[in-house]
Amino acid sequence: MKSTSFPSLRVTPEFRKAAESVLEEGETLSSFLETAVRKQIQFRRTHKEFIARGLAARDEAQRTGVYYTVNEVMDSLREVVESAKRKRV
């Protein structure tokens, strides 16, 4: 696959210096930026999916009239955690 480039990014000297100041050993500014963009892409995809699931759940609750209290949800989540802990031991 042929690679391509992102457009140039104009920043203030202070901003560039701040970015360079957090680079880890052997890390380049380009690799730092690539990692940051990849993480942001994943975050935005995950966030979009989360919102979609929440809206679908809302629509399903409105359609069926079945709603759960906070305590019911929390109890269910506690059971999941406890079950996972028992399986680990």
Phi and psi in radians as a Rosetta constraint file:
Dihedral C 1 N 2 CA 2 C 2 CIRCULARHARMONIC -1.356 0.35
Dihedral N 2 CA 2 C 2 N 3 CIRCULARHARMONIC 2.376 0.35
Dihedral C 2 N 3 CA 3 C 3 CIRCULARHARMONIC -1.578 0.35
Dihedral N 3 CA 3 C 3 N 4 CIRCULARHARMONIC 2.855 0.35
Dihedral C 3 N 4 CA 4 C 4 CIRCULARHARMONIC -2.413 0.35
Dihedral N 4 CA 4 C 4 N 5 CIRCULARHARMONIC 3.122 0.35
Dihedral C 4 N 5 CA 5 C 5 CIRCULARHARMONIC -2.101 0.35
Dihedral N 5 CA 5 C 5 N 6 CIRCULARHARMONIC 2.736 0.35
Dihedral C 5 N 6 CA 6 C 6 CIRCULARHARMONIC -1.418 0.35
Dihedral N 6 CA 6 C 6 N 7 CIRCULARHARMONIC 2.780 0.35
Dihedral C 6 N 7 CA 7 C 7 CIRCULARHARMONIC -1.112 0.35
Dihedral N 7 CA 7 C 7 N 8 CIRCULARHARMONIC 2.714 0.35
Dihedral C 7 N 8 CA 8 C 8 CIRCULARHARMONIC -1.026 0.35
Dihedral N 8 CA 8 C 8 N 9 CIRCULARHARMONIC 2.571 0.35
Dihedral C 8 N 9 CA 9 C 9 CIRCULARHARMONIC -2.064 0.35
Dihedral N 9 CA 9 C 9 N 10 CIRCULARHARMONIC 1.953 0.35
Dihedral C 9 N 10 CA 10 C 10 CIRCULARHARMONIC -1.520 0.35
Dihedral N 10 CA 10 C 10 N 11 CIRCULARHARMONIC 2.208 0.35
Dihedral C 10 N 11 CA 11 C 11 CIRCULARHARMONIC -2.389 0.35
Dihedral N 11 CA 11 C 11 N 12 CIRCULARHARMONIC 2.864 0.35
Dihedral C 11 N 12 CA 12 C 12 CIRCULARHARMONIC -1.271 0.35
Dihedral N 12 CA 12 C 12 N 13 CIRCULARHARMONIC 2.710 0.35
Dihedral C 12 N 13 CA 13 C 13 CIRCULARHARMONIC -1.001 0.35
Dihedral N 13 CA 13 C 13 N 14 CIRCULARHARMONIC -0.617 0.35
Dihedral C 13 N 14 CA 14 C 14 CIRCULARHARMONIC -1.135 0.35
Dihedral N 14 CA 14 C 14 N 15 CIRCULARHARMONIC -0.715 0.35
Dihedral C 14 N 15 CA 15 C 15 CIRCULARHARMONIC -1.160 0.35
Dihedral N 15 CA 15 C 15 N 16 CIRCULARHARMONIC -0.738 0.35
Dihedral C 15 N 16 CA 16 C 16 CIRCULARHARMONIC -1.092 0.35
Dihedral N 16 CA 16 C 16 N 17 CIRCULARHARMONIC -0.748 0.35
Dihedral C 16 N 17 CA 17 C 17 CIRCULARHARMONIC -1.091 0.35
Dihedral N 17 CA 17 C 17 N 18 CIRCULARHARMONIC -0.702 0.35
Dihedral C 17 N 18 CA 18 C 18 CIRCULARHARMONIC -1.086 0.35
Dihedral N 18 CA 18 C 18 N 19 CIRCULARHARMONIC -0.736 0.35
Dihedral C 18 N 19 CA 19 C 19 CIRCULARHARMONIC -1.139 0.35
Dihedral N 19 CA 19 C 19 N 20 CIRCULARHARMONIC -0.777 0.35
Dihedral C 19 N 20 CA 20 C 20 CIRCULARHARMONIC -1.133 0.35
Dihedral N 20 CA 20 C 20 N 21 CIRCULARHARMONIC -0.512 0.35
Dihedral C 20 N 21 CA 21 C 21 CIRCULARHARMONIC -1.226 0.35
Dihedral N 21 CA 21 C 21 N 22 CIRCULARHARMONIC -0.299 0.35
Dihedral C 21 N 22 CA 22 C 22 CIRCULARHARMONIC -1.861 0.35
Dihedral N 22 CA 22 C 22 N 23 CIRCULARHARMONIC 0.075 0.35
Dihedral C 22 N 23 CA 23 C 23 CIRCULARHARMONIC -1.117 0.35
Dihedral N 23 CA 23 C 23 N 24 CIRCULARHARMONIC 2.453 0.35
Dihedral C 23 N 24 CA 24 C 24 CIRCULARHARMONIC -1.509 0.35
Dihedral N 24 CA 24 C 24 N 25 CIRCULARHARMONIC 2.909 0.35
Dihedral C 24 N 25 CA 25 C 25 CIRCULARHARMONIC -1.001 0.35
Dihedral N 25 CA 25 C 25 N 26 CIRCULARHARMONIC 2.247 0.35
Dihedral C 25 N 26 CA 26 C 26 CIRCULARHARMONIC 1.420 0.35
Dihedral N 26 CA 26 C 26 N 27 CIRCULARHARMONIC -0.073 0.35
Dihedral C 26 N 27 CA 27 C 27 CIRCULARHARMONIC -1.525 0.35
Dihedral N 27 CA 27 C 27 N 28 CIRCULARHARMONIC 2.402 0.35
Dihedral C 27 N 28 CA 28 C 28 CIRCULARHARMONIC -1.723 0.35
Dihedral N 28 CA 28 C 28 N 29 CIRCULARHARMONIC 2.831 0.35
Dihedral C 28 N 29 CA 29 C 29 CIRCULARHARMONIC -1.090 0.35
Dihedral N 29 CA 29 C 29 N 30 CIRCULARHARMONIC -0.661 0.35
Dihedral C 29 N 30 CA 30 C 30 CIRCULARHARMONIC -1.095 0.35
Dihedral N 30 CA 30 C 30 N 31 CIRCULARHARMONIC -0.772 0.35
Dihedral C 30 N 31 CA 31 C 31 CIRCULARHARMONIC -1.187 0.35
Dihedral N 31 CA 31 C 31 N 32 CIRCULARHARMONIC -0.613 0.35
Dihedral C 31 N 32 CA 32 C 32 CIRCULARHARMONIC -1.070 0.35
Dihedral N 32 CA 32 C 32 N 33 CIRCULARHARMONIC -0.813 0.35
Dihedral C 32 N 33 CA 33 C 33 CIRCULARHARMONIC -1.140 0.35
Dihedral N 33 CA 33 C 33 N 34 CIRCULARHARMONIC -0.710 0.35
Dihedral C 33 N 34 CA 34 C 34 CIRCULARHARMONIC -1.075 0.35
Dihedral N 34 CA 34 C 34 N 35 CIRCULARHARMONIC -0.777 0.35
Dihedral C 34 N 35 CA 35 C 35 CIRCULARHARMONIC -1.080 0.35
Dihedral N 35 CA 35 C 35 N 36 CIRCULARHARMONIC -0.740 0.35
Dihedral C 35 N 36 CA 36 C 36 CIRCULARHARMONIC -1.088 0.35
Dihedral N 36 CA 36 C 36 N 37 CIRCULARHARMONIC -0.741 0.35
Dihedral C 36 N 37 CA 37 C 37 CIRCULARHARMONIC -1.162 0.35
Dihedral N 37 CA 37 C 37 N 38 CIRCULARHARMONIC -0.769 0.35
Dihedral C 37 N 38 CA 38 C 38 CIRCULARHARMONIC -1.027 0.35
Dihedral N 38 CA 38 C 38 N 39 CIRCULARHARMONIC -0.771 0.35
Dihedral C 38 N 39 CA 39 C 39 CIRCULARHARMONIC -1.123 0.35
Dihedral N 39 CA 39 C 39 N 40 CIRCULARHARMONIC -0.685 0.35
Dihedral C 39 N 40 CA 40 C 40 CIRCULARHARMONIC -1.184 0.35
Dihedral N 40 CA 40 C 40 N 41 CIRCULARHARMONIC -0.667 0.35
Dihedral C 40 N 41 CA 41 C 41 CIRCULARHARMONIC -1.067 0.35
Dihedral N 41 CA 41 C 41 N 42 CIRCULARHARMONIC -0.830 0.35
Dihedral C 41 N 42 CA 42 C 42 CIRCULARHARMONIC -1.107 0.35
Dihedral N 42 CA 42 C 42 N 43 CIRCULARHARMONIC -0.744 0.35
Dihedral C 42 N 43 CA 43 C 43 CIRCULARHARMONIC -1.042 0.35
Dihedral N 43 CA 43 C 43 N 44 CIRCULARHARMONIC -0.812 0.35
Dihedral C 43 N 44 CA 44 C 44 CIRCULARHARMONIC -1.168 0.35
Dihedral N 44 CA 44 C 44 N 45 CIRCULARHARMONIC -0.658 0.35
Dihedral C 44 N 45 CA 45 C 45 CIRCULARHARMONIC -1.110 0.35
Dihedral N 45 CA 45 C 45 N 46 CIRCULARHARMONIC -0.810 0.35
Dihedral C 45 N 46 CA 46 C 46 CIRCULARHARMONIC -1.095 0.35
Dihedral N 46 CA 46 C 46 N 47 CIRCULARHARMONIC -0.738 0.35
Dihedral C 46 N 47 CA 47 C 47 CIRCULARHARMONIC -1.101 0.35
Dihedral N 47 CA 47 C 47 N 48 CIRCULARHARMONIC -0.761 0.35
Dihedral C 47 N 48 CA 48 C 48 CIRCULARHARMONIC -1.091 0.35
Dihedral N 48 CA 48 C 48 N 49 CIRCULARHARMONIC -0.734 0.35
Dihedral C 48 N 49 CA 49 C 49 CIRCULARHARMONIC -1.142 0.35
Dihedral N 49 CA 49 C 49 N 50 CIRCULARHARMONIC -0.697 0.35
Dihedral C 49 N 50 CA 50 C 50 CIRCULARHARMONIC -1.056 0.35
Dihedral N 50 CA 50 C 50 N 51 CIRCULARHARMONIC -0.816 0.35
Dihedral C 50 N 51 CA 51 C 51 CIRCULARHARMONIC -1.094 0.35
Dihedral N 51 CA 51 C 51 N 52 CIRCULARHARMONIC -0.739 0.35
Dihedral C 51 N 52 CA 52 C 52 CIRCULARHARMONIC -1.081 0.35
Dihedral N 52 CA 52 C 52 N 53 CIRCULARHARMONIC -0.740 0.35
Dihedral C 52 N 53 CA 53 C 53 CIRCULARHARMONIC -1.126 0.35
Dihedral N 53 CA 53 C 53 N 54 CIRCULARHARMONIC -0.705 0.35
Dihedral C 53 N 54 CA 54 C 54 CIRCULARHARMONIC -1.116 0.35
Dihedral N 54 CA 54 C 54 N 55 CIRCULARHARMONIC -0.747 0.35
Dihedral C 54 N 55 CA 55 C 55 CIRCULARHARMONIC -1.162 0.35
Dihedral N 55 CA 55 C 55 N 56 CIRCULARHARMONIC -0.670 0.35
Dihedral C 55 N 56 CA 56 C 56 CIRCULARHARMONIC -1.135 0.35
Dihedral N 56 CA 56 C 56 N 57 CIRCULARHARMONIC -0.704 0.35
Dihedral C 56 N 57 CA 57 C 57 CIRCULARHARMONIC -1.129 0.35
Dihedral N 57 CA 57 C 57 N 58 CIRCULARHARMONIC -0.718 0.35
Dihedral C 57 N 58 CA 58 C 58 CIRCULARHARMONIC -1.059 0.35
Dihedral N 58 CA 58 C 58 N 59 CIRCULARHARMONIC -0.811 0.35
Dihedral C 58 N 59 CA 59 C 59 CIRCULARHARMONIC -1.092 0.35
Dihedral N 59 CA 59 C 59 N 60 CIRCULARHARMONIC -0.702 0.35
Dihedral C 59 N 60 CA 60 C 60 CIRCULARHARMONIC -1.150 0.35
Dihedral N 60 CA 60 C 60 N 61 CIRCULARHARMONIC -0.700 0.35
Dihedral C 60 N 61 CA 61 C 61 CIRCULARHARMONIC -1.132 0.35
Dihedral N 61 CA 61 C 61 N 62 CIRCULARHARMONIC -0.728 0.35
Dihedral C 61 N 62 CA 62 C 62 CIRCULARHARMONIC -1.141 0.35
Dihedral N 62 CA 62 C 62 N 63 CIRCULARHARMONIC -0.681 0.35
Dihedral C 62 N 63 CA 63 C 63 CIRCULARHARMONIC -1.170 0.35
Dihedral N 63 CA 63 C 63 N 64 CIRCULARHARMONIC -0.754 0.35
Dihedral C 63 N 64 CA 64 C 64 CIRCULARHARMONIC -1.632 0.35
Dihedral N 64 CA 64 C 64 N 65 CIRCULARHARMONIC -0.378 0.35
Dihedral C 64 N 65 CA 65 C 65 CIRCULARHARMONIC 1.369 0.35
Dihedral N 65 CA 65 C 65 N 66 CIRCULARHARMONIC 0.129 0.35
Dihedral C 65 N 66 CA 66 C 66 CIRCULARHARMONIC -1.652 0.35
Dihedral N 66 CA 66 C 66 N 67 CIRCULARHARMONIC 2.049 0.35
Dihedral C 66 N 67 CA 67 C 67 CIRCULARHARMONIC -2.184 0.35
Dihedral N 67 CA 67 C 67 N 68 CIRCULARHARMONIC 2.735 0.35
Dihedral C 67 N 68 CA 68 C 68 CIRCULARHARMONIC -2.146 0.35
Dihedral N 68 CA 68 C 68 N 69 CIRCULARHARMONIC 2.494 0.35
Dihedral C 68 N 69 CA 69 C 69 CIRCULARHARMONIC -1.356 0.35
Dihedral N 69 CA 69 C 69 N 70 CIRCULARHARMONIC 2.876 0.35
Dihedral C 69 N 70 CA 70 C 70 CIRCULARHARMONIC -1.034 0.35
Dihedral N 70 CA 70 C 70 N 71 CIRCULARHARMONIC -0.747 0.35
Dihedral C 70 N 71 CA 71 C 71 CIRCULARHARMONIC -1.099 0.35
Dihedral N 71 CA 71 C 71 N 72 CIRCULARHARMONIC -0.686 0.35
Dihedral C 71 N 72 CA 72 C 72 CIRCULARHARMONIC -1.102 0.35
Dihedral N 72 CA 72 C 72 N 73 CIRCULARHARMONIC -0.762 0.35
Dihedral C 72 N 73 CA 73 C 73 CIRCULARHARMONIC -1.146 0.35
Dihedral N 73 CA 73 C 73 N 74 CIRCULARHARMONIC -0.805 0.35
Dihedral C 73 N 74 CA 74 C 74 CIRCULARHARMONIC -1.110 0.35
Dihedral N 74 CA 74 C 74 N 75 CIRCULARHARMONIC -0.706 0.35
Dihedral C 74 N 75 CA 75 C 75 CIRCULARHARMONIC -1.077 0.35
Dihedral N 75 CA 75 C 75 N 76 CIRCULARHARMONIC -0.720 0.35
Dihedral C 75 N 76 CA 76 C 76 CIRCULARHARMONIC -1.117 0.35
Dihedral N 76 CA 76 C 76 N 77 CIRCULARHARMONIC -0.735 0.35
Dihedral C 76 N 77 CA 77 C 77 CIRCULARHARMONIC -1.157 0.35
Dihedral N 77 CA 77 C 77 N 78 CIRCULARHARMONIC -0.671 0.35
Dihedral C 77 N 78 CA 78 C 78 CIRCULARHARMONIC -1.080 0.35
Dihedral N 78 CA 78 C 78 N 79 CIRCULARHARMONIC -0.709 0.35
Dihedral C 78 N 79 CA 79 C 79 CIRCULARHARMONIC -1.082 0.35
Dihedral N 79 CA 79 C 79 N 80 CIRCULARHARMONIC -0.711 0.35
Dihedral C 79 N 80 CA 80 C 80 CIRCULARHARMONIC -1.088 0.35
Dihedral N 80 CA 80 C 80 N 81 CIRCULARHARMONIC -0.773 0.35
Dihedral C 80 N 81 CA 81 C 81 CIRCULARHARMONIC -1.142 0.35
Dihedral N 81 CA 81 C 81 N 82 CIRCULARHARMONIC -0.801 0.35
Dihedral C 81 N 82 CA 82 C 82 CIRCULARHARMONIC -1.092 0.35
Dihedral N 82 CA 82 C 82 N 83 CIRCULARHARMONIC -0.705 0.35
Dihedral C 82 N 83 CA 83 C 83 CIRCULARHARMONIC -1.095 0.35
Dihedral N 83 CA 83 C 83 N 84 CIRCULARHARMONIC -0.741 0.35
Dihedral C 83 N 84 CA 84 C 84 CIRCULARHARMONIC -1.128 0.35
Dihedral N 84 CA 84 C 84 N 85 CIRCULARHARMONIC -0.693 0.35
Dihedral C 84 N 85 CA 85 C 85 CIRCULARHARMONIC -1.118 0.35
Dihedral N 85 CA 85 C 85 N 86 CIRCULARHARMONIC -0.728 0.35
Dihedral C 85 N 86 CA 86 C 86 CIRCULARHARMONIC -1.126 0.35
Dihedral N 86 CA 86 C 86 N 87 CIRCULARHARMONIC -0.626 0.35
Dihedral C 86 N 87 CA 87 C 87 CIRCULARHARMONIC -1.228 0.35
Dihedral N 87 CA 87 C 87 N 88 CIRCULARHARMONIC -0.512 0.35
Dihedral C 87 N 88 CA 88 C 88 CIRCULARHARMONIC -1.287 0.35
Dihedral N 88 CA 88 C 88 N 89 CIRCULARHARMONIC -0.503 0.35
